[in-house]
Amino acid sequence: MKRNGYPVDFSTVLLLSAGATSTLIPPSIDLIVMGVVANISIGGLFAAGFLPGALNALVLCTLCYYFAKKLHIAKAPKATFQKKIQVLKDGILAIIMPLIILGGILSGVFTPTEASAIAVVYGFLISFFIYKEIKLKDLPNVLLYTCKLSGQVLILLSATGILSFVLTYDQIPQKIANFIITYAPNWIIFVLFVNILFLLLGMIMDGLPAIIILLPILVPVGVSLGMEPIDIAILIETNIAIGMITPPVGMCLFVGCSLSNIPIESVMKKLIPFFVCLIITLLIISYFPHITMLIPRLLGYA
């Protein structure tokens, strides 16, 4: 993007916004955790995430197109038909991987846990034998990186368990649920409270702890007001995605700025249009549940 003339701050904001909203697109770790924690069909959550994720992507593409025009970014040269075919041939084996994962899970051939193992084996075989991007000497570093990443997640889950115990001991989630039940006479007000709650939590708390602590409390409340569990989970995940780019502790915000080697304060002004657009899509997803539930209903998950 820098070579094509995009300012580095704009490029950073675009990438971190897209990276955050990608948590709606399966296979998503957050959606798997939601399914386990709240006893919701993971296949149904995967199916439900497509259209909300596509809506966010469409809005981000539109915003990018607007800024590209405003910044007078030159159009990339149009690829020839032969070039498109070559790119498709080079990437077809990589494209097949998510199709195998999603197809296997949605058809019931294997579970999400088994799908992760299949994806690892498939990815290794393709990278080692076909693309030849991984050598045997690279495996120790790959395994070491995997251990570091897994360790970070396990430490987070351990801290979440402690926080969950403290909050449960003090009955904080129950008090939040009772407040919402008391002051949310219908699903419209309930959705408003959930959006406000998770947007505020996104400023001070990571997404996984919020899911583990609050989802089991909020799902039964939403169901009692006539909502589908899958719809509630996707609504919450949409909020969590926005929280990932919300200061002061937005994970994608920190990662994006560290990779671009620019301070967070330098991207805040550029972030505002993206944040506003994602809030608008959040409201659309919130109050038009048919967007979320269309594919799950077609596939028999709701």
MIGUMI-96374 format. One record per residue (C-alpha): y, x negated, z negated; residue number from 0. Coordinates in Angstrom, 2 decimals, always signed. Layout:
MIGUMI-96374
pt py:Y px:X pz:Z nr:NUM;
...
This chain:
MIGUMI-96374
pt py:+0.00 px:+0.00 pz:+0.00 nr:0;
pt py:+2.35 px:-2.92 pz:-0.67 nr:1;
pt py:+1.59 px:-4.31 pz:+2.80 nr:2;
pt py:+2.43 px:-0.92 pz:+4.31 nr:3;
pt py:+5.82 px:-0.82 pz:+2.59 nr:4;
pt py:+5.19 px:+1.39 pz:-0.45 nr:5;
pt py:+7.16 px:+0.36 pz:-3.59 nr:6;
pt py:+4.83 px:-1.00 pz:-6.26 nr:7;
pt py:+6.00 px:+1.49 pz:-8.90 nr:8;
pt py:+5.33 px:+4.46 pz:-6.61 nr:9;
pt py:+1.95 px:+3.07 pz:-5.59 nr:10;
pt py:+1.00 px:+2.61 pz:-9.23 nr:11;
pt py:+1.99 px:+6.16 pz:-10.19 nr:12;
pt py:+0.11 px:+7.63 pz:-7.23 nr:13;
pt py:-3.08 px:+5.72 pz:-8.00 nr:14;
pt py:-3.08 px:+6.39 pz:-11.73 nr:15;
pt py:-2.40 px:+10.11 pz:-11.12 nr:16;
pt py:-5.25 px:+10.33 pz:-8.63 nr:17;
pt py:-7.50 px:+8.35 pz:-10.96 nr:18;
pt py:-6.80 px:+10.74 pz:-13.84 nr:19;
pt py:-7.42 px:+13.93 pz:-11.88 nr:20;
pt py:-10.65 px:+12.49 pz:-10.48 nr:21;
pt py:-12.30 px:+13.35 pz:-13.82 nr:22;
pt py:-12.63 px:+16.89 pz:-12.45 nr:23;
pt py:-14.71 px:+15.70 pz:-9.51 nr:24;
pt py:-18.45 px:+15.31 pz:-10.22 nr:25;
pt py:-20.27 px:+13.29 pz:-11.31 nr:26;
pt py:-17.80 px:+13.09 pz:-14.21 nr:27;
pt py:-18.65 px:+11.62 pz:-17.61 nr:28;
pt py:-16.30 px:+14.08 pz:-19.34 nr:29;
pt py:-18.07 px:+17.05 pz:-17.75 nr:30;
pt py:-21.46 px:+15.71 pz:-18.83 nr:31;
pt py:-20.20 px:+15.31 pz:-22.41 nr:32;
pt py:-18.78 px:+18.84 pz:-22.29 nr:33;
pt py:-22.11 px:+20.23 pz:-21.17 nr:34;
pt py:-23.95 px:+18.49 pz:-24.00 nr:35;
pt py:-21.42 px:+19.27 pz:-26.72 nr:36;
pt py:-20.85 px:+22.96 pz:-25.89 nr:37;
pt py:-24.29 px:+23.73 pz:-24.44 nr:38;
pt py:-22.89 px:+24.54 pz:-20.99 nr:39;
pt py:-24.78 px:+23.97 pz:-17.74 nr:40;
pt py:-23.79 px:+20.52 pz:-16.45 nr:41;
pt py:-24.67 px:+21.59 pz:-12.92 nr:42;
pt py:-22.36 px:+24.56 pz:-13.34 nr:43;
pt py:-19.56 px:+22.29 pz:-14.57 nr:44;
pt py:-20.08 px:+19.96 pz:-11.61 nr:45;
pt py:-19.90 px:+22.91 pz:-9.22 nr:46;
pt py:-16.80 px:+24.29 pz:-10.96 nr:47;
pt py:-14.86 px:+21.02 pz:-10.77 nr:48;
pt py:-14.74 px:+20.85 pz:-6.97 nr:49;
pt py:-11.98 px:+23.36 pz:-6.18 nr:50;
pt py:-9.64 px:+22.49 pz:-9.11 nr:51;
pt py:-10.05 px:+18.82 pz:-8.22 nr:52;
pt py:-9.37 px:+19.59 pz:-4.55 nr:53;
pt py:-6.26 px:+21.54 pz:-5.54 nr:54;
pt py:-4.92 px:+18.57 pz:-7.50 nr:55;
pt py:-5.76 px:+16.26 pz:-4.59 nr:56;
pt py:-3.95 px:+18.53 pz:-2.12 nr:57;
pt py:-0.83 px:+18.56 pz:-4.29 nr:58;
pt py:-0.88 px:+14.77 pz:-4.68 nr:59;
pt py:-1.35 px:+14.34 pz:-0.92 nr:60;
pt py:+1.61 px:+16.63 pz:-0.25 nr:61;
pt py:+3.77 px:+14.72 pz:-2.72 nr:62;
pt py:+2.71 px:+11.42 pz:-1.17 nr:63;
pt py:+3.56 px:+12.72 pz:+2.30 nr:64;
pt py:+7.02 px:+13.78 pz:+1.08 nr:65;
pt py:+7.77 px:+10.39 pz:-0.46 nr:66;
pt py:+6.39 px:+8.54 pz:+2.56 nr:67;
pt py:+8.92 px:+10.43 pz:+4.71 nr:68;
pt py:+11.70 px:+9.87 pz:+2.19 nr:69;
pt py:+10.98 px:+6.15 pz:+1.92 nr:70;
pt py:+10.62 px:+5.84 pz:+5.72 nr:71;
pt py:+7.13 px:+4.39 pz:+5.49 nr:72;
pt py:+5.81 px:+3.53 pz:+8.93 nr:73;
pt py:+2.70 px:+5.41 pz:+10.05 nr:74;
pt py:-0.51 px:+3.45 pz:+10.20 nr:75;
pt py:-1.84 px:+2.86 pz:+13.71 nr:76;
pt py:-4.22 px:+5.59 pz:+14.79 nr:77;
pt py:-7.85 px:+4.52 pz:+14.76 nr:78;
pt py:-9.81 px:+4.78 pz:+17.98 nr:79;
pt py:-12.92 px:+6.94 pz:+18.21 nr:80;
pt py:-15.09 px:+3.84 pz:+18.39 nr:81;
pt py:-13.46 px:+2.47 pz:+15.23 nr:82;
pt py:-14.10 px:+5.75 pz:+13.39 nr:83;
pt py:-17.75 px:+5.69 pz:+14.40 nr:84;
pt py:-18.07 px:+2.07 pz:+13.25 nr:85;
pt py:-16.50 px:+2.86 pz:+9.87 nr:86;
pt py:-18.81 px:+5.86 pz:+9.47 nr:87;
pt py:-21.86 px:+3.72 pz:+10.28 nr:88;
pt py:-20.77 px:+1.06 pz:+7.80 nr:89;
pt py:-20.17 px:+3.55 pz:+5.01 nr:90;
pt py:-22.84 px:+6.21 pz:+5.56 nr:91;
pt py:-25.27 px:+4.71 pz:+3.04 nr:92;
pt py:-22.56 px:+4.62 pz:+0.36 nr:93;
pt py:-21.54 px:+8.20 pz:+1.15 nr:94;
pt py:-25.14 px:+9.33 pz:+0.65 nr:95;
pt py:-25.15 px:+8.24 pz:-3.02 nr:96;
pt py:-22.96 px:+11.07 pz:-4.44 nr:97;
pt py:-24.82 px:+13.52 pz:-2.20 nr:98;
pt py:-28.11 px:+12.40 pz:-3.74 nr:99;
pt py:-26.70 px:+12.66 pz:-7.27 nr:100;
pt py:-25.07 px:+16.06 pz:-6.86 nr:101;
pt py:-27.82 px:+17.47 pz:-4.66 nr:102;
pt py:-30.52 px:+16.43 pz:-7.11 nr:103;
pt py:-28.69 px:+17.81 pz:-10.15 nr:104;
pt py:-27.59 px:+21.10 pz:-8.57 nr:105;
pt py:-31.05 px:+21.71 pz:-7.08 nr:106;
pt py:-32.77 px:+20.91 pz:-10.38 nr:107;
pt py:-34.81 px:+18.00 pz:-9.01 nr:108;
pt py:-33.62 px:+15.72 pz:-11.80 nr:109;
pt py:-31.33 px:+15.81 pz:-14.84 nr:110;
pt py:-27.89 px:+14.14 pz:-15.03 nr:111;
pt py:-29.42 px:+11.33 pz:-17.13 nr:112;
pt py:-32.14 px:+10.74 pz:-14.54 nr:113;
pt py:-29.49 px:+10.93 pz:-11.81 nr:114;
pt py:-27.63 px:+8.00 pz:-13.37 nr:115;
pt py:-30.78 px:+5.86 pz:-13.25 nr:116;
pt py:-31.47 px:+6.87 pz:-9.65 nr:117;
pt py:-27.88 px:+6.03 pz:-8.70 nr:118;
pt py:-28.16 px:+2.56 pz:-10.26 nr:119;
pt py:-31.41 px:+1.79 pz:-8.43 nr:120;
pt py:-30.11 px:+3.16 pz:-5.14 nr:121;
pt py:-26.82 px:+1.28 pz:-5.47 nr:122;
pt py:-28.60 px:-1.98 pz:-6.24 nr:123;
pt py:-31.05 px:-1.67 pz:-3.34 nr:124;
pt py:-28.29 px:-0.85 pz:-0.84 nr:125;
pt py:-25.94 px:-3.58 pz:-2.12 nr:126;
pt py:-28.70 px:-6.22 pz:-2.28 nr:127;
pt py:-30.74 px:-5.54 pz:+0.85 nr:128;
pt py:-28.35 px:-3.77 pz:+3.26 nr:129;
pt py:-24.75 px:-4.80 pz:+2.51 nr:130;
pt py:-25.86 px:-8.08 pz:+0.88 nr:131;
pt py:-22.83 px:-7.96 pz:-1.45 nr:132;
pt py:-24.85 px:-8.73 pz:-4.61 nr:133;
pt py:-26.85 px:-11.90 pz:-5.09 nr:134;
pt py:-29.46 px:-12.59 pz:-7.75 nr:135;
pt py:-27.04 px:-15.01 pz:-9.40 nr:136;
pt py:-24.52 px:-12.13 pz:-9.79 nr:137;
pt py:-26.88 px:-9.97 pz:-11.87 nr:138;
pt py:-26.16 px:-11.64 pz:-15.26 nr:139;
pt py:-22.42 px:-10.96 pz:-14.87 nr:140;
pt py:-23.10 px:-7.38 pz:-13.73 nr:141;
pt py:-25.35 px:-6.75 pz:-16.74 nr:142;
pt py:-22.84 px:-8.39 pz:-19.09 nr:143;
pt py:-20.03 px:-6.19 pz:-17.77 nr:144;
pt py:-22.26 px:-3.13 pz:-18.21 nr:145;
pt py:-22.95 px:-4.10 pz:-21.83 nr:146;
pt py:-19.23 px:-4.53 pz:-22.51 nr:147;
pt py:-18.41 px:-1.16 pz:-20.96 nr:148;
pt py:-21.25 px:+0.57 pz:-22.82 nr:149;
pt py:-20.15 px:-1.10 pz:-26.06 nr:150;
pt py:-16.61 px:+0.25 pz:-25.65 nr:151;
pt py:-17.95 px:+3.76 pz:-25.17 nr:152;
pt py:-20.30 px:+3.51 pz:-28.17 nr:153;
pt py:-17.51 px:+2.19 pz:-30.40 nr:154;
pt py:-15.36 px:+5.10 pz:-29.27 nr:155;
pt py:-18.15 px:+7.58 pz:-30.00 nr:156;
pt py:-18.69 px:+6.00 pz:-33.43 nr:157;
pt py:-15.01 px:+6.33 pz:-34.29 nr:158;
pt py:-15.11 px:+9.88 pz:-32.95 nr:159;
pt py:-17.99 px:+10.68 pz:-35.28 nr:160;
pt py:-16.00 px:+9.47 pz:-38.29 nr:161;
pt py:-12.92 px:+11.43 pz:-37.23 nr:162;
pt py:-15.06 px:+14.49 pz:-36.53 nr:163;
pt py:-16.56 px:+14.25 pz:-40.05 nr:164;
pt py:-13.13 px:+14.01 pz:-41.68 nr:165;
pt py:-11.71 px:+16.91 pz:-39.66 nr:166;
pt py:-14.79 px:+19.01 pz:-40.29 nr:167;
pt py:-14.70 px:+18.24 pz:-44.03 nr:168;
pt py:-11.07 px:+19.39 pz:-44.15 nr:169;
pt py:-11.91 px:+22.38 pz:-41.90 nr:170;
pt py:-9.14 px:+21.42 pz:-39.46 nr:171;
pt py:-10.95 px:+22.70 pz:-36.32 nr:172;
pt py:-11.72 px:+25.99 pz:-38.06 nr:173;
pt py:-8.05 px:+26.34 pz:-39.04 nr:174;
pt py:-7.00 px:+25.71 pz:-35.42 nr:175;
pt py:-9.55 px:+28.23 pz:-34.17 nr:176;
pt py:-8.43 px:+30.80 pz:-36.78 nr:177;
pt py:-4.82 px:+30.28 pz:-35.76 nr:178;
pt py:-5.66 px:+30.83 pz:-32.10 nr:179;
pt py:-7.80 px:+33.88 pz:-32.90 nr:180;
pt py:-5.01 px:+35.33 pz:-35.03 nr:181;
pt py:-2.20 px:+34.82 pz:-32.57 nr:182;
pt py:-4.08 px:+35.10 pz:-29.26 nr:183;
pt py:-4.89 px:+38.79 pz:-28.76 nr:184;
pt py:-6.01 px:+38.20 pz:-25.16 nr:185;
pt py:-7.21 px:+35.43 pz:-22.86 nr:186;
pt py:-3.73 px:+34.89 pz:-21.36 nr:187;
pt py:-2.22 px:+33.84 pz:-24.70 nr:188;
pt py:-5.40 px:+31.92 pz:-25.56 nr:189;
pt py:-5.07 px:+29.84 pz:-22.37 nr:190;
pt py:-1.41 px:+29.15 pz:-23.17 nr:191;
pt py:-2.33 px:+27.89 pz:-26.67 nr:192;
pt py:-5.13 px:+25.71 pz:-25.29 nr:193;
pt py:-2.81 px:+24.15 pz:-22.70 nr:194;
pt py:-0.15 px:+23.37 pz:-25.30 nr:195;
pt py:-2.72 px:+22.01 pz:-27.75 nr:196;
pt py:-4.38 px:+19.62 pz:-25.31 nr:197;
pt py:-1.14 px:+18.48 pz:-23.70 nr:198;
pt py:+0.07 px:+17.48 pz:-27.16 nr:199;
pt py:-3.26 px:+15.87 pz:-28.05 nr:200;
pt py:-3.16 px:+13.93 pz:-24.78 nr:201;
pt py:-0.12 px:+12.06 pz:-26.10 nr:202;
pt py:-1.88 px:+10.80 pz:-29.22 nr:203;
pt py:-5.64 px:+11.08 pz:-28.67 nr:204;
pt py:-8.24 px:+10.04 pz:-26.12 nr:205;
pt py:-10.01 px:+12.76 pz:-24.16 nr:206;
pt py:-13.60 px:+12.28 pz:-25.36 nr:207;
pt py:-12.85 px:+12.71 pz:-29.09 nr:208;
pt py:-10.81 px:+15.82 pz:-28.32 nr:209;
pt py:-13.71 px:+17.24 pz:-26.31 nr:210;
pt py:-16.32 px:+16.51 pz:-28.96 nr:211;
pt py:-14.24 px:+17.91 pz:-31.82 nr:212;
pt py:-12.56 px:+20.98 pz:-30.31 nr:213;
pt py:-14.70 px:+22.22 pz:-27.43 nr:214;
pt py:-17.46 px:+23.72 pz:-29.63 nr:215;
pt py:-14.74 px:+25.60 pz:-31.56 nr:216;
pt py:-12.72 px:+26.86 pz:-28.61 nr:217;
pt py:-15.52 px:+27.95 pz:-26.26 nr:218;
pt py:-16.80 px:+30.79 pz:-28.52 nr:219;
pt py:-13.22 px:+32.01 pz:-29.04 nr:220;
pt py:-12.56 px:+32.08 pz:-25.29 nr:221;
pt py:-15.89 px:+33.81 pz:-24.62 nr:222;
pt py:-15.01 px:+36.49 pz:-27.18 nr:223;
pt py:-11.84 px:+37.14 pz:-25.17 nr:224;
pt py:-13.80 px:+37.59 pz:-21.93 nr:225;
pt py:-13.67 px:+34.10 pz:-20.43 nr:226;
pt py:-16.58 px:+32.15 pz:-18.94 nr:227;
pt py:-17.64 px:+28.97 pz:-20.83 nr:228;
pt py:-17.49 px:+26.98 pz:-17.58 nr:229;
pt py:-13.93 px:+28.18 pz:-16.94 nr:230;
pt py:-12.84 px:+27.14 pz:-20.45 nr:231;
pt py:-14.37 px:+23.67 pz:-20.06 nr:232;
pt py:-12.69 px:+23.03 pz:-16.69 nr:233;
pt py:-9.38 px:+24.29 pz:-18.09 nr:234;
pt py:-9.64 px:+21.79 pz:-20.95 nr:235;
pt py:-10.67 px:+18.96 pz:-18.63 nr:236;
pt py:-7.65 px:+19.65 pz:-16.42 nr:237;
pt py:-5.46 px:+19.20 pz:-19.49 nr:238;
pt py:-7.28 px:+16.02 pz:-20.47 nr:239;
pt py:-6.74 px:+14.61 pz:-16.96 nr:240;
pt py:-2.98 px:+15.11 pz:-17.36 nr:241;
pt py:-3.16 px:+13.56 pz:-20.84 nr:242;
pt py:-4.53 px:+10.38 pz:-19.25 nr:243;
pt py:-1.14 px:+9.76 pz:-17.60 nr:244;
pt py:+0.97 px:+11.01 pz:-20.50 nr:245;
pt py:+2.71 px:+8.40 pz:-22.69 nr:246;
pt py:+2.44 px:+6.90 pz:-25.20 nr:247;
pt py:-1.37 px:+6.52 pz:-25.09 nr:248;
pt py:-2.35 px:+7.66 pz:-21.58 nr:249;
pt py:-5.33 px:+5.48 pz:-20.66 nr:250;
pt py:-4.72 px:+5.57 pz:-16.89 nr:251;
pt py:-1.05 px:+4.77 pz:-17.50 nr:252;
pt py:-1.93 px:+1.57 pz:-19.35 nr:253;
pt py:-4.66 px:+0.54 pz:-16.89 nr:254;
pt py:-2.54 px:+1.24 pz:-13.81 nr:255;
pt py:+0.47 px:-0.70 pz:-15.07 nr:256;
pt py:-1.67 px:-3.62 pz:-16.24 nr:257;
pt py:-3.32 px:-3.90 pz:-12.82 nr:258;
pt py:+0.05 px:-3.72 pz:-11.06 nr:259;
pt py:+1.52 px:-6.13 pz:-13.59 nr:260;
pt py:+4.59 px:-3.96 pz:-14.22 nr:261;
pt py:+5.93 px:-2.51 pz:-17.50 nr:262;
pt py:+5.19 px:+1.14 pz:-18.30 nr:263;
pt py:+8.88 px:+2.04 pz:-18.63 nr:264;
pt py:+9.49 px:+1.06 pz:-15.00 nr:265;
pt py:+7.18 px:+3.82 pz:-13.71 nr:266;
pt py:+8.27 px:+6.67 pz:-15.98 nr:267;
pt py:+10.92 px:+8.02 pz:-13.62 nr:268;
pt py:+8.53 px:+7.95 pz:-10.66 nr:269;
pt py:+5.88 px:+9.66 pz:-12.80 nr:270;
pt py:+7.96 px:+12.81 pz:-13.43 nr:271;
pt py:+7.38 px:+14.53 pz:-10.03 nr:272;
pt py:+3.63 px:+13.88 pz:-10.27 nr:273;
pt py:+3.52 px:+15.17 pz:-13.83 nr:274;
pt py:+5.44 px:+18.34 pz:-12.90 nr:275;
pt py:+3.18 px:+19.03 pz:-9.90 nr:276;
pt py:+0.04 px:+18.58 pz:-11.99 nr:277;
pt py:+1.44 px:+20.96 pz:-14.61 nr:278;
pt py:+1.94 px:+23.53 pz:-11.84 nr:279;
pt py:-1.66 px:+23.12 pz:-10.66 nr:280;
pt py:-2.77 px:+23.39 pz:-14.30 nr:281;
pt py:-1.06 px:+26.79 pz:-14.57 nr:282;
pt py:-2.65 px:+27.92 pz:-11.29 nr:283;
pt py:-6.11 px:+26.84 pz:-12.47 nr:284;
pt py:-5.46 px:+28.44 pz:-15.87 nr:285;
pt py:-4.44 px:+31.89 pz:-14.68 nr:286;
pt py:-6.51 px:+32.16 pz:-11.51 nr:287;
pt py:-10.04 px:+31.59 pz:-12.87 nr:288;
pt py:-11.60 px:+32.62 pz:-9.55 nr:289;
pt py:-10.64 px:+29.17 pz:-8.23 nr:290;
pt py:-12.84 px:+27.55 pz:-10.86 nr:291;
pt py:-15.65 px:+30.09 pz:-10.84 nr:292;
pt py:-16.08 px:+30.66 pz:-7.09 nr:293;
pt py:-18.66 px:+27.93 pz:-6.42 nr:294;
pt py:-20.58 px:+28.38 pz:-9.73 nr:295;
pt py:-20.95 px:+32.09 pz:-8.98 nr:296;
pt py:-22.16 px:+31.38 pz:-5.46 nr:297;
pt py:-24.75 px:+28.95 pz:-6.86 nr:298;
pt py:-25.83 px:+31.33 pz:-9.64 nr:299;
pt py:-24.42 px:+29.44 pz:-12.60 nr:300;
pt py:-22.28 px:+32.38 pz:-13.79 nr:301;
